[in-house]
Amino acid sequence: MRLRSLFALMFIVICAGLNAQDLLKVKGKVLSSDNKPVEFTTISLESAEEGLVVEAATDAKGEFNIEAKAGTYILVVEPLGYDIIEKQIDLKTTTDLGVFTAKTSQTVSLDAAVVTAEKPIYKVELDKKVYDMANDPMSQGQTLSDALANVPSVAVDAEGNVSLRGNDNVKFLIDGKPSGMLGVSDIGEALKNIPAENVERIELVTNPSARYEASGSAGIINIVLKKGTNTGFNGSVTLNGGIPEMVGGNVNLNYKTKKYNLFGNLGSRYSNRNGEGRVLTTNFDKDSREITGYRSTDRDNDRLRRNYNIRLGGEYYLDDKNTLGLSAGYRYNNGRNSSFVNYNNYDPSMVFLSNEYNIQNEKEIENNFDLDFNYKHEFDKKGHEFSFTGRFSSQKEEGEGIVNTYESTGGTPELVNPRPTDNIEKQNTVVLTADYVRPIGEKGKFELGARADFNDNKTNNKTFKMENGMFVPDTDFFANINNQQNVLAAYAQYGNAIGEKFQYFAGLRLESSDMKIDNITSGASISKKYTDLFPTLTLNYKFTQKNELQFSYSRRVRRPMGFMLMPFFSATDDRNVRNGNPDLNPTYTNSFEISYITTVGKLMVTPSLFYQRTTDNINQFQRQYTRLEDNNTYQNVFVSKPINVGDEDRYGLDLTATYRPFKWWNLMFNVNLFGYKRTGYYEETNLSYNEQTGQEEMKLDSQDFSGNGFSSRGRLSSNFVLPGDFKVQLAGNYMGGIKTAQQTIKENLSMDFSLSKDFFNKRATVTFNIRDVFDSRRREVTTFGADYTNYENMRWMVRSFNLAFTYRFKNTNERERNKRPDGGEEMMGGEEMQIPAA
């Protein structure tokens, strides 16, 4: 699909949404128990003949105004975080229904219409998408990595890598800040160690304002942890187990009064994940194109994890204007990595020549700690406030093991190279932020803030090999690196409204970064400093109550992550080596987005068109060279490293739709169509052994990164309520293929299943999940080089079955919403992001 086709689709949706009729008006207002407006509440009219007739949402004042033909309807009020309210109305003329009071955690009865609480899983706000993970049955008993695959616009591939709209340069935050829970260098692996039961919701911010740090060209995924908002003593207990081996338990507790709020979380999880992969390498002469040999690589790995985590915290309300908060979290993992990597070498006729294999056994200990402090002062005028937050986090990962290499030409395998390994990674981070917000006039707002981010990484990777009966350092896998990255930032932004329909918000952020890398092993040192400006702009126009159009722009930066800068090696698969590049520079992206929210009949759609221009792009350069082994044999080795080369244009359509044909059936559909065009060519000269001459010679390696591609990703989630109050969720996932000059990725289709049932007056829930029902989730990639092709088929986890039991308890008669809710702030008639300053 070309870009003009995407604009055509957008135009059709907008025109359909703007189609209005001369109908009777129904208006009203939704307030919380403390008389505060509840904005973005879904308001719908349903009839026995037509089902859902019209749907809209409340504005910043909690008011709604909808239109329908004369008739008898059920009005449904669905405030997020409160109970659903239903009221039967006989519409004959323009009607003012007055005020609806939103309440939590109880049954609401109005005019004989009785319903119980049920939060919507997904909603779109002015500047972010919010996914209520605590209400998603598919997430019960899962890791956060598994559960993220359920979130619209987010994809998790077979290796656990997370992307947003097809872009893997995502900035992850926990409660709006960097966290030790996200690990040192491998966020994907860290997400597999976080229980989904600890997460309240996921916030997707694709074009953040100047208040938030500029990192991440794809945007921000903010993970909001459970803290508790209801007064009194509340909590939940979850027990779960499954196949492959997995068992866990989690406890969430909360005690809140008008003076303070205390919360805690305690959990443990044991898992043993199995992964597998196969690579077939075809080598040929790059001039004659004649095949010179083949090599197959088979990988099997087991990753055993014993995770323990605890988080304690609280808020103390000094008075009506001042609040103090303090929380601390600790996570410990005692794990083991076992890998078997088998190499079979063949001649051009596929005749077996030899076999080598590596067996790795590694014990891994991980400690993560973080401490948060926050203070908030509210001035007399509503929305006028000052806040300060500070976070210290510390992570340490230790791995100790051995990699044994065996060789065979058809007889008994012989141990030829035992290699002990000893790896330590440490990271300490301090983040300080201060934010000042002042309302101006009726709808204007001015914001000012600053941030200091200090990050210190230390990596000491040691691998030894046997020489003359003694272990000596293996220089190919030996590195001691100190990496410091400090960022100082300041921002200012202002927003206001013109009339009742048009809103704007403009900001400017200044970031100064200082990076220093000391290679203690080699004695080399690199120091770099950057000072950049990052403008942002948001324009919003409201055609009607249910039709809004938004344009946003931001300039983003992708700073190299720690593992990209350091020579971070692993001897497990020494035929495929990953190198870092200490001289890597940041890349910059200009991001544009047009979003629309509308209702067309029974269908609510939220299409977004986006375009991103990235300069000095980071690409993975892969080369092949011939290495002389200790036994005087030659081996072809692949080495990859990140480099800055070329530019990239990325564009696409991200569309999310919800459809409720009946009250017992909900559908949610998300499709992401994206394409890209790249430029760039890179070459370098490296040493390689010539098997014919037996000499080490210079070899020119090159790679052309130019080309274009187009792909799609989609997810369809269908939720049913069956007789007996059984709830079923079926979710189909589609990962479209990608074909470029350098690489071909095959499409993939998979499905997930969930069945749940409530007991004990909905205080307890039993959920059964099957992740990857048909065992089809895998990654198939073919890579083309100047003198080789690589076909890879892998997956990091096989099909899994999980059973979870959750019990919720409350020891309070007070069901009012927290007077200091974990909610948003008014911003020109909309809702501003709840992420703290970044």
N, C-alpha and C positions, 0 to 999 in steps of 0.2 A: 504494500500500500504506500503510495507516494504522499508527500507532505500535503499537496493540494487536496487529496482525498480526505485527509484528517480534518482540514479546515472545512471541507464540504459537510462532513458529518457533524462537526461542531455547529455549523450554521443551521442545519436541519433541526438539531436538538433545541437550539435557542428559539427558533421560529415556532416550534411546537409548544414550547413552554410559554411563549408570549400570547398564545391564542386565548383570548378572554371572551367572556359572555356577559350579558346583562342579567345578573343573578341576584338573589337575596343575600344580604350580608348577615354574618354571625360574628359577634365580637365578644371579647372577654379578657380576663387577666389572670395570670397564674403567679401566686406569691408563696413564699415559704412560710413556715410557722412563725418566724420572726419578722414577717411583712417585707421581706426582700424579694425583688423580682427574680423569677426563675426563667432565664432566657434560654433560647434554643430548645424549648419544650415542643415536642411533636404533637400537633393538634390534627385530628382526622375525623371525618364524618363517614359513617357506614350505614348502608341500608340493606334490608333483607333481600331485595331484588338484585342490587348491583354490587354488593360487597363494599369495597373501599371506593368512595365517591370523590373525595378531595382530601388533600393533606397539606399542612403548612407548619410553620414554627413561630414561637413567640419571639419578640424583639428584645432589646436590652431592658425595656421597662416591664417585661413579662406579658406584654399585650399581644393578642392575636386578632386577626380580622380575615375571615374566609368567606367564600361565596358558594352558594348552591341553589338548586331549584327548590321550589316549595315541596314539602313532603315530611315524612317521619324518619328520623335518623337516630343513631346512637353516636353521641359525641365522645371521642376517646382522647384523654389527656395523658401524655406519656412523658413526664419530666425525668431527665436522666438523674438517677440516684434516688428517686422517690417512687412511691407507689403509683400505679396506673389508676386513673379515675375515669369512670364511665357515667354518662348522663343521657337519658332519652329526651329528645326535643321534637316538638311538632312545629316545623318551620312554615309559617304563613306570611310573615313580614320580617323586616329587619329586626334582629333580636340582639339584645345585650344581656349576656348570661352572668354578668357580674364577676366576682372574684372566686377563683378556685384555690383552696389552700393545699399545697403539696406537703404530704407527710411521708415518713419512711417506716419501713419494716412492719406494716400492719395492713389489715384488710380495710378498704375504703368502700363505703356504701352510700350511693346517692340515687334517690328515686328508684329503689329496688334493683339497681344495677350493681352487682358485687363482683369485684376482681381482686386479685392479689398481686403483690409486687413482682415485677419482671423487668429488669433493665434491658434496654437495647444493647447489643454487643458492639455496634459500630455507629458512629455519627461523625458528621463533618462540621467543623466549626470554621470561623472566619479565616484563621491562619494555620490550622492544623487538622489532621485527622486523628480521631481518638478511637482506640480499640479496647473494649472492656474485657481484658483477659480473665479477670476474676469470674466472669459470667459465661465463659466459653467452655462447654463440656469437653471439647476436643483437647483442651490444655490440661485437664486433670491428670495428675500423675506423670506429666511430661517434663522434660528439661525446657529451659527457655529457648534453646536452639530449635527444638522440635515445634514449640508453640508459636514461634515467630513466623513459621511457614503458613500459619492461618491468617496472618494480618494482610489486608489488601495492600497492594503495591510492593510488598516485601517478598523476596524469594530466597530460599535456602537451598543451595545446590547439594550434590551428592557428597561433597567434601566438607559440608558445614559452613561454607562461605556465604555471607549474607549480602544481598544487594537490594537497592531501592530503585525501582524503575529501570532495572537492568544495569545499574551503576554500582560497583562495589566500593566506591570511595564514600563510605557512610561514617558519620561521626556518632559514636555511641555515648550516651550519658545515662547516669543513674540518679534519679531525682534532680536532674538538671545539672549535674556536675560529673567530672571524671571520677572514677571509683576504682579502688583496688580489686573489686569483684570482677573487673574486666581483664584481669591478668596483666602480664608484662608485655608479651609480644604477640600472642595468638588469641585475638578476641573470639574467633570462632570456637576455639577449644574451651575458653572460659565460659561461653554461653551454654555449653553442654553441661557445665557443673553447677548452674544456677537453677533451682526448682521453680517451675512456672507458678506453683502455689504461693510463692512470695511476692508475686507481681500483681498490682492492682489494675494497671492499664498501660498501654503502649501509645505514645504520642509520636506522630510522623509530622515533621516540619520540613517541607521541601524547599522553601525559600525564606529562611529566618530573617528577622529584622536586625538592625545594627546592634541591638541589645545583646545578641548572642554571638559567640565566637565564630569566626569566619571559616573554621576548618570544616572540610567535608563538602565536596562539590555536589554530591547527591543529596545532601541535607542531613538532618538530625533524626536519630531514633532515640527518644527519651524513654527510659524504663522507670516507671513510677512504682515504688514499692508500697506494700500495704502498711498503713499506719493506724487506721481506725478513726472514725468520725462520730459515731453514736455515743451518747452519754451513757454513763454506767459502765458495767463490766461486760465486755463482749469478747468473743474469740471463736476460733475454729481449730479443729484437729483433722488432719488428713493422713491416711495410711494407704500405701499403694505398693503393688508388686507386679512383676511381669516377666515375659520371655522375649528376648534373651535375658539372662540373669539381671534382675533389677528389683530392689526392695527399698522402700524409703518411708519416712514419716516426717510430718511438719506440723508445728503448733504456732498459731498466730493469736496473740492476746492484746487486749486494749482496755484501758480503764480511763474514763474521762469524766471530769467534773467541770464546773464553770471556772475553776481556777487553774486546772492543769490537765494535761492529756499524756498518759503513759502508754507506751506500746512496746511489744517485744515479739521476736520471732526466733524459733529454735527448730532446727531440722537436721536430718541425717539421710544420706542416700548412698546405697551401694549399687554399682553397675559394672557390667563387663560387656563392652561393645566389641563386636566383631566387624572387621572391614576386609575388603579384598580388592584386588586390582590386577590387570594384566596389560602388558605393553609389548607390542611387536615392532621392532625397529628394522627397517630395511635400509641398508647402506649401499651406495652406488657411486661410481665415478662421476663427478659433477660435469666433466667435459664430454665423455662418451655416453653417459647415462647407463652404463652397464652395471648390473647388480654385483656387488662384491661380497655380500654376506648378509645373514640375518641374526638377530638376537631377540629371544623372548624373555621377558621379565615378569615373573609372577610374584605378587605380594600378598601376604596374609598377616593380619595384625590383630591383636587383642589389647584393648585398653581398659584395664581394671581401675575403678575409681572408688575410693571410700571418702565421701565428702561429709563434713560436719560444719554447720554454720550457725551463728547466733548474732542477733542484732537487738540492741536495747536503746530506747530513746524516750524523749519526752519534750513537751512544750509547757512552759509556765507563763501564765498571763499575769504580768505584774500589775496591770490595771487595764482599763479599756483601750489604752493607746499603745501599750508596750508589751511585746512578747519575746521571750527567750526560748531557744530550742537547742537541744544537745542530743546527739545520738552517736553510737559506736557500733561497728560490726566487725566480726572476725570469721574467716573461713579457712578451714584446714582440709587438705586433701592428701591422703596417703595412697598412692597408686602404683601401678606396675604396667610397663609397656613391653609387649612381646611381639617381635616381628620376624617373619621368615621371608627373605627375598631371594628368589631362585633365578639364576641366569642360565639359559641354554644357548650355545652358539652353534650356528649352522653355516655351511658353505652356500654358494649361489644356487645349488641344486637342492637345498634344504636337507642336506645330509648332515647328521649330527656330528659335531666336532668335540665339544667339551661342555662341562657343566661346572659352575661355581655357585655357591649360595652363602648368604650371610644370615646368621641367627643372632638377634639382639634380645637381650634381657636387661631391663633397666628399672630400677626403683626410683620413683619420683615423689618428692615431698614438696608441698606447696603451702605457704602461709600468706594470708592476705588480711590486712587490718586497715580500717579507716575510721576517722573521727570527724564529726561534723558539728559546727557551732553556727547558730544564726540568731540575729536580732532584728526585730522590726518595730519601727515607731510610726504610728499613724497620727497625722496632724488633725486639726479640727474639721477641715473640709474633707468630705469623702473622696478617696482616691489620692489624697496628698500624703505621701509616705516616704520613709527612708528605710533601707534594709541593708544589712551586712551579713555576709556568709563567709565562713572559713572552713577549709577541708584539708586534712592531712591523711595521706594514704601511703601504705608501705606494702610491697609485695616481694616475696622471695620464693624462687623455684630452684630446687636442687635435684639433680638427676645423677645417679651413679649406676653404672652397669658395664656390660662387655658386649662387643660385637665380634663374633667368631666367623672367619671366612674359611670355607671348605672348597676343595677342588676335586674333580673326578673326570676321567676320560673314558668312563665305562666301568671301572672297577670300584673298589671301596673308597668312599670319600675320605680325603686327607685334610686335617686341620693345617692350614698354611699360614694363617695370620690372626692370632688372637689380639684384639684391640680393646683394652679397658678404656672407659670414658668417665669423665667427671665434669659435670656442667653445673654452673651456678649463675643465676640471673637475679639481680636485685633492682628494685625501682622505688624511689621515694618521690612523692609529689605533694606540693603545697599550692593550694589555690585560694586566693583572697578576692572577694568581689564586694563592691559597694554600689548601690543604686538609689537614685533619687527621682521621684515621680511627682509632678505638680500639674493638677488640672488647670486649664486656662479657659475661662468662659464656660458655656454650657456643655460643649462637646470636644473641646480641645485638650491636648495633653502634651506636656514637655517632659522628656526623660534625659537623665544625665548619669553616667556611671563610669567605673574604672575596674580593671581586673589585673591581677598579677598571678602568673602561672610559672612555677619553678619545678622542673622535672630533671631528675638525676637517675640515669641508667648505668648499671655495671654488669658486664657479661664476661664470664671467665669459662670458656669451653676448652677442655683438654681431652685429647685422644692420644693414646700411646700405641706403638707397634713393637713387635719383637725383632731385635737385631742382635745376632751373636749371643743369643741366650739371655738378652737383657731387654727391658722395656725402655724405649726412647720416645721422645715426642714425635708424633706424626704431624709434620708441619702443614699438611693439607687440611687438617682439621684441628687447628690449634689457634686460639684467639683470646686475648685479654683486652677488653675495650671499655673505656669510660665515655659515656655520651651524655652531655648536658644540653638541655633545651629550655630556654627561658623566654616567656612571652609577656610583654607588658602592653596593656590595651586601655583605650578610653573611647567613649562614644557619646553622641548626642543625637536625639531624634525628636521630631515634632509631628503631631497629627491633629487634624480637625475635620469638620464637615462643612460642606457648602449646600445649604438647603437641607431637605429631608432625605435625599437619595444619594448624594455623592460624598464619599469620604476619601481622605488621603493620609498617608503616613510616610514621612521621609526621614532618613537617618544617615549618619556618616560615622564610621568606626576607624580608628587608627590602631594598628598593631605593629609593635616592634619586637622582632624575634632575634635571639642570640643563640647560636648553636656552636658547640665545640665537641670534637671527637678526638680522643687520645687513644691511639693504638699502642698499648704498652708493650705488646709482643714485638712489633717492628720499630717502635720509637717514633712513628709518624704522628703528626697532629694536624687537624683541619679545623679552622674557625671561620664561621660565616655569620653575617648580620644582615637582616632585612627589615625595612620599614615600609609599610604599605597602607593605603587607604582603601576602605571597603564601603562604597555607597549602597544604600538600599532604598527601595521605593515600593509602596503598595497603594493601588487605586481601587476603590470599590464603588460600584453603582448598583443600586437596588431598583429594578424595574417595578416589581410588585412585591408583596409579602413573601412570595414563594419563588421569586426569580432574581438572582443576584449574579453579577458579573464582576470578576476581580482580575486585575493585572498586577503582577509583582516582578520585581527585578532585584537581584543581589549579585555582588561580586564575591567569589569564594576562593579559598586557597586549600591546596592539598600539600601539607608538609610531609616529608618522608617519615615513615614510622621507624621505630628503632631497629627492627629486623631488616629493613631495607638498607640501613646505613652501615651495619656491622657485618663483618665476615662470619655470619651465623651458619656454621656448617653442621652436618650430621653425617656420620660415617655409616649409618644403617644401610643406605643405598648409595654406595660409592661409585656407581656407574651414572648416577644422576645427581649432580651436586648443585646446590643453590648458594650463590655468593651474594654478599651485600655490596653496596657501592657508596663509600663514605663521601664521594663528591657529588651526590645526588642533590638537585635543587628543587624547591617547591614548584608546583604548577598552579596556574590561575585560571579561574573559570568565570565567565559572565553568564548568568542564568536568568532566563526569561520564562514566565509562565502566565497563561490565561486560564482561569478556572470559572466554572459556572455551576450553580446549584439550582435545580428546577424539578418540578413534579409534572409529569405527563400522564394524566389519568391515574392508574394504580401504580405507576412506575416512578420512583425517585431516582434521578440520575445526577451524577457529579462528574462531568468530564473536565479534564485538564489537558491543555496543549502546552508542551514545554520545548524549549530550545536552549542548548548549552554550547558555548564556545570555549574550548580549553586550549591553552598555549603551553609549549614546552612540556608536552605530555610525558607521563611516566609509562614506559613500555618494558616488557620483559624480553631481553635479548638472549637468545639461546645459540650456543655454538657447540660443535663437536670436535674433539681433538683425540689424538692417539697417545696413550700413556704406556710407558715401558714399566712392566711390573717387576717385582723383586726376583721372580723366577724366570726372567728374560722372555716373557711373553708380552704381547701387545693387547691392549684393551681400548675400545672406543668409549669415551666418556663424554656425557653431555653436561655442560655448565651453563647455568642461566644467571642473569643478574639484571636489576632494574637500571634503566638509563633514561635520560631526558632526550627525547627526539620527536620532532614533528608536532602537529596540531590535530585537534579532533573536534568535529561538529557532531553533536548528538541531539536528536529530536524525537518527538513521539507524542502519543495520546495515552493518557492514563484515565480510565473510565471505571467508576464504581457505581453499581446500581443495586437498589433494594426493591423487592417486589413481594407484596403480601396478598396473594389471591384469596386466602381464607385466614381466619384468625388462628387456625391450627397449623398453618404452613407459611414459613418465611424463606425467601430466597435472597441470597447476596451474591452478586457477580462482580468480579474485577478482571479487567483485561488491560494489559500494558503492551502497546505496540510501539517499538522504538527502533530507530535506525541510526547509523553513524557513518561518517566519512573521515578517514584518517590520511595524514600525509607524514612522510618521514623516511629517511634512509640512514642506516648506520653501518660502519665497518671499522674493524680494528685488526691488528696483526698480532698473532700469538705463536708461541712455540708449540710444535707438535712433532712426534716421532714419525719418520717415514719408514714403513715396514720393508720397502725394497732396498733402501740404502742403509737402514739401521742407524741413521743419524737424526739428530734433533734439528728441525728446520723451521723457518718462519712460514706461517700459513695465514693467508688473508681470509678472515671470516666476515661475512656481511649479511644483512637482513633488510628487506624492504618492508616497511610497515604501512605503506600507502594502500588504500583500498576502501571499500565500503561494505556494509552489511545491513541486514534488516532482520528483526526477530520479533517474537511475541511471547508473552507469558500470561497465563490466565488461571483463575480459580473460580469455581462455582460451588457454593455451599448451600445445601438444602436442609432446612430444619423442620421436622415434623413433630407434632404432639399426637401420639396414638392413644387409643382407648386404654384406660387404666393409668393415664398420665405418664406413660412411657415417652421419653423424648429421644428422637433419632436424628443424628446429623451425618450426612454424606457429603464429602468434599472431594471434588475432582481437581487435580492440579495438572497444568500443561506448561511445559518448558519448550518453547520453540527452538528450532535449529538455527545455527548461524553458519554462514559460509563466506569466507574471505580468501584472499590470496595465500595467507599464511596458515589458516586453520579452518577446520570444519567440525562443528559440534552438532551431534544428532539431537533431534527432538525427543522429548520424554513425556510420558503420560502416566500418572499414578493416582491412587485414590486412598482416602482415609475414612474411617467409620467410627461412630461413637453411639453408644446406647446408655441412657441414664434414667434413673428413677428416684423420686423423692419419697422419704419416709418421715414418720414422726412429725406430722404437721409442717413438712418442708424444712425441718431442722437438719435432716440427714439426707445425703445423696450418695448413691452408688453409681459409678460410671465405668463402663467397659469400652476400651479403645483398641482399635487396630490401626497401626501406623503402616502405610504402604501395603494395602490389602493384597495386591497381586504381586508383591515382591519385585516391582518393576523400576523402582527409583534408582537410577544409576547415571553415570556420566560417560559418554562416548565421544572421544576427541581424536581427530587426526591432524597432526602438525606436519607442515612441509618445510624442509630446509634445503640448502643448496646441494647437499650430498647425502640426504637421508629423508625418510618419512617415518613418523611415529604414530602408531595407533594405540590408544589407551582406552580401556574399559574398566571403570572402578566404581566403588561405592563405599562409604564410610560406615554404613550400618545396614543390616538386613531387616526384614519385616519384623515388627515387634507387636506384642500383645500386652495390654496393661489393664489392671483392675484397681480402682481407687474408691476409697470410702471417706467421706467428709461429714463431720458433725459440727454444727454451729450452735453456739449457746449465747444467751443474753440474760443478764441479771439486772434488769432495770425496767421500770414502768414508764420511763420517759422516752418518747420516740421522736423527739424533735431533732432537726438537723443542727449540726454544730454551728454555733453562732459565728465561729471563725472557720468557715467551710474550706475544705481543700478544693477550692474552685477558682474561678477566674476573676478578672477585674474588668470593669467597664472600659471600653476604648472606642469612642466615637460610635456608639450604638452596637458595637460588636463585642467579642470576647478575646482578650489578649492571651497569649501563651502563658502557661503557668510554670514554665521552666525558669528557674532562677537565672540571674544574669550570667553570661558566659564571656 
